[in-house]
């Protein structure tokens, strides 16, 4: 019986072509008041996959980068969770086992092994890079999955995560999304768009924008018409937004830094301080008692969207140890001309990235107005249901009372009827 349900579950996955993997946010170090901004700078969402036979559970970080799937090998010197290829019976190197320099961050070998994605979704020969050397920036990362596409040579291109899922017929399109359930947990969803299997979502409720970039996606990027701050236009020239799930911030342009400082932070000099990270990025930190009611709304106008993308005080401040940290940072080492959307965006908006159709889709997350609308509808339905039950109950009570009154009336009438007079001298028989 158990095997029957496992097979049925697998067939349903194949029919839906949807894979859902839970993710958790990982901080590389414990948060303290000294390292808080450096830690918030990253938004490392990790998914746990089982690799090899016998399996080893490895936490993979999801990134919207060009990097292929890679795992830290057993010989790597850092004291982190590593994949020990020597104890896996199914691990193999590809025919070309020479060292590959994939980027400035990764050096390693083309390999393959069994990957278990959970829910009985298993790929027998999954290609990946067994990393032997990482740069200083990539240290403390166990494994990584890149979600962009690049025209590598055939062997390396085969290590693209979505490409391999489609090759194994586990998905029917290169689509993925990140659905937050709370501040640090959610689901990484791959395959059919969410509305195809979730009855809460309909095609017409989505906004689709052409990403307008080459076949091999190096960055997920869209164009906008203008950006306003309290209806003041601050950007209508460069018009570029890049999406990076691995960013904990929004990376703002230099013009926004000047205006937000003038409109808000200069007014609260005693409550807010300007600081920097490694002399490269500027941010603001404020006392917890600061009044944010006057904080200006940041709004992005995108032509094909039904509504603008907005960020307010609830989206852009992170509270920690009686301080409020502003989640927009500004680069100082070069003149930044593009916006980069990180966690504040992904947490607020449910968005889709479709390489096949070269589109970006957006829907308000269930934690926003979508919930309120549904709650109101549900409340009205419940009220109508209670009213109907009450009316039916009152009707039956009324009917019962009428019958009771009628029965009493009949009984009274019976009492007034003449009684039969009998003569004792007459024998009825």
Residue pairs with C-beta under 8 A, 6 or more apart in sequence:
6 120
9 119
9 120
10 120
10 121
13 19
13 119
13 120
13 121
13 170
14 169
14 170
16 191
16 192
16 196
16 197
17 170
17 171
17 172
17 173
17 191
17 192
18 171
18 189
18 190
18 191
18 192
18 196
18 197
19 117
19 119
19 121
19 165
19 170
19 171
19 189
19 190
19 191
20 119
20 187
20 188
20 189
20 190
21 47
21 49
21 117
21 118
21 187
21 188
21 189
21 190
22 47
22 185
22 186
22 187
22 188
23 45
23 46
23 47
23 62
23 178
23 185
23 186
23 187
23 188
24 45
24 46
24 184
24 185
25 43
25 44
25 45
25 46
25 183
25 184
25 185
26 44
26 45
26 46
26 59
26 61
27 39
27 42
27 44
28 39
28 42
28 44
28 140
29 35
29 39
31 39
31 320
33 320
33 321
33 323
36 320
36 321
36 323
36 325
37 275
37 277
37 283
37 285
37 325
38 277
39 248
40 248
40 249
40 318
40 325
40 327
41 247
41 248
41 249
41 277
41 281
41 329
42 246
42 247
42 248
43 245
43 246
43 247
43 248
43 342
43 343
43 346
44 61
44 141
44 246
45 61
45 62
45 178
45 186
45 188
45 245
45 246
46 59
46 60
46 61
46 62
47 59
47 60
47 62
47 145
47 188
48 57
48 58
48 59
48 60
49 57
49 58
49 60
49 115
49 116
49 117
49 118
50 56
50 57
50 58
50 115
50 116
50 118
51 57
51 58
51 71
51 83
51 88
51 113
51 114
51 115
51 116
52 83
52 85
52 87
52 88
52 89
52 90
52 91
52 113
52 114
53 88
53 89
53 90
53 114
54 87
54 88
54 89
55 114
55 116
56 83
56 84
56 87
56 88
58 71
58 81
58 83
58 142
58 143
59 81
59 142
59 143
60 69
60 71
60 142
60 143
60 144
60 145
61 141
61 142
61 143
61 144
61 145
61 246
62 145
62 147
62 178
62 188
62 245
62 246
63 144
63 145
63 146
63 147
63 244
63 245
63 246
64 146
64 147
64 148
64 219
64 220
64 243
64 244
64 245
64 246
64 353
65 144
65 146
65 147
65 148
65 246
66 103
66 146
66 148
66 149
66 150
66 218
67 102
67 103
67 105
67 106
67 144
67 146
68 102
68 128
68 129
68 146
68 152
68 156
68 157
68 159
68 160
68 161
69 126
69 127
69 128
69 129
69 143
69 144
69 145
69 146
69 159
69 160
69 161
69 164
70 102
70 106
70 108
70 128
70 129
70 130
70 131
70 143
70 144
70 159
71 82
71 83
71 128
71 129
71 130
71 131
71 142
71 143
72 78
72 80
72 81
72 82
72 83
72 131
72 134
72 141
72 142
72 143
73 82
73 83
73 85
73 108
73 109
73 130
73 131
73 132
74 82
74 83
74 84
74 85
74 86
75 132
76 82
76 131
76 132
76 133
76 134
78 139
78 140
80 140
80 141
80 142
81 142
82 142
83 130
83 143
85 91
85 111
85 113
85 130
88 113
88 114
90 113
90 114
90 124
91 111
91 112
91 113
92 111
92 112
92 113
93 109
93 110
93 111
93 130
94 110
94 111
94 112
94 127
94 155
96 110
96 155
97 109
97 110
98 109
99 107
99 108
99 109
99 132
100 107
100 108
100 109
100 110
100 129
100 156
101 107
102 108
102 129
102 156
104 135
105 134
105 135
105 137
105 138
106 129
106 131
106 133
106 134
106 135
106 138
107 131
107 132
107 133
107 134
108 129
108 130
108 131
108 132
108 133
109 129
109 130
109 132
110 127
110 129
110 130
110 155
110 156
110 159
111 127
111 128
111 129
111 130
112 125
112 126
112 127
112 128
113 125
113 126
113 128
114 122
114 123
114 124
114 125
114 126
115 122
115 123
115 126
116 122
117 123
121 170
123 164
123 165
123 168
123 170
126 164
127 155
127 158
127 159
127 164
128 159
129 156
129 159
134 141
145 161
146 160
146 161
147 161
147 162
147 176
147 245
147 353
148 217
148 218
148 219
148 220
149 160
149 162
149 163
149 174
149 215
149 216
149 217
149 218
149 355
150 157
150 216
150 217
150 218
151 157
151 215
151 216
157 163
158 164
162 171
162 174
162 176
162 190
162 355
163 174
165 171
165 190
165 191
166 172
166 173
166 174
170 191
171 190
171 191
171 192
172 191
172 192
173 191
173 192
173 354
173 356
173 357
174 354
174 355
174 356
175 190
175 191
175 192
175 193
175 352
175 353
175 354
175 355
175 356
176 188
176 189
176 190
176 191
176 352
176 353
177 188
177 189
177 194
177 350
177 351
177 352
177 353
178 186
178 187
178 188
178 189
178 245
178 346
179 186
179 187
179 189
179 194
179 350
179 365
180 186
180 346
180 347
180 365
180 367
181 187
183 347
193 206
193 352
193 354
193 361
194 201
194 350
194 352
194 363
195 201
195 202
195 203
195 205
195 206
195 363
200 366
200 370
200 374
201 363
205 363
206 352
206 361
206 362
206 363
207 304
207 305
207 306
207 307
207 361
207 362
207 363
208 304
208 359
208 360
208 361
209 222
209 302
209 304
209 305
209 359
209 360
209 361
209 362
210 304
210 358
210 359
210 360
211 217
211 220
211 221
211 222
211 358
211 359
211 360
212 222
212 223
212 358
213 219
213 221
213 358
217 355
219 242
219 243
220 242
220 243
220 353
220 360
221 240
221 241
221 242
221 243
221 338
222 240
222 241
222 302
222 360
223 239
223 240
223 241
223 302
224 239
224 240
224 241
224 300
224 301
224 302
224 303
225 236
225 239
225 301
225 302
225 303
226 233
226 235
226 236
226 239
226 301
227 233
227 234
227 235
227 236
227 256
227 298
227 299
227 300
227 301
227 339
228 234
228 298
228 299
228 301
229 256
229 259
229 260
229 263
229 296
229 297
229 298
229 299
230 263
230 296
230 297
232 259
234 253
234 255
234 256
234 259
235 253
235 255
235 256
235 339
238 253
238 337
238 338
240 337
240 338
240 339
241 300
241 338
241 339
241 340
241 341
242 338
242 339
242 340
242 341
243 340
243 341
243 345
243 346
243 351
243 353
243 360
244 340
244 341
244 342
245 342
245 343
245 346
246 342
247 340
247 341
247 342
247 343
248 327
248 342
248 343
249 283
249 327
249 328
249 329
249 342
249 343
249 344
250 311
250 316
250 327
250 328
250 329
250 339
250 340
250 341
250 342
250 344
250 345
251 328
251 329
251 330
251 331
251 336
251 339
251 340
251 342
252 260
252 328
252 329
252 330
252 336
252 339
253 330
253 336
253 337
253 338
253 339
254 330
254 331
254 335
254 336
256 298
256 328
256 330
257 282
257 330
260 296
260 328
261 274
263 296
264 294
264 295
264 296
265 272
265 274
265 284
267 294
268 286
268 290
271 286
271 287
271 289
271 290
272 284
272 285
272 286
272 287
272 290
273 284
273 285
273 286
274 282
274 283
274 284
275 282
275 283
275 284
275 285
276 282
276 283
276 332
277 283
277 329
279 332
279 333
280 331
280 332
280 333
281 329
281 330
281 331
281 332
282 329
282 330
282 332
283 325
283 326
283 328
283 329
283 330
284 325
284 326
285 323
285 324
285 325
285 326
286 317
286 323
286 324
286 325
286 326
287 322
287 323
287 324
288 319
288 322
288 323
288 324
290 324
292 313
292 317
292 324
293 313
295 312
295 313
295 316
297 310
297 311
297 312
298 310
298 311
298 312
298 316
298 328
299 308
299 309
299 310
299 311
300 308
300 309
300 310
300 339
301 308
302 308
302 309
305 362
309 345
309 349
309 362
311 344
311 345
311 348
315 327
315 344
315 347
315 348
316 326
316 327
316 328
316 344
317 324
317 325
317 326
317 327
318 324
318 325
318 327
319 325
327 343
327 344
330 336
345 351
347 365
347 367
348 364
348 365
348 367
348 368
349 362
349 363
349 364
349 365
350 362
350 363
350 364
350 365
350 366
351 360
351 361
351 362
351 363
352 359
352 360
352 361
352 362
352 363
353 360
354 360
354 361
363 370
364 370
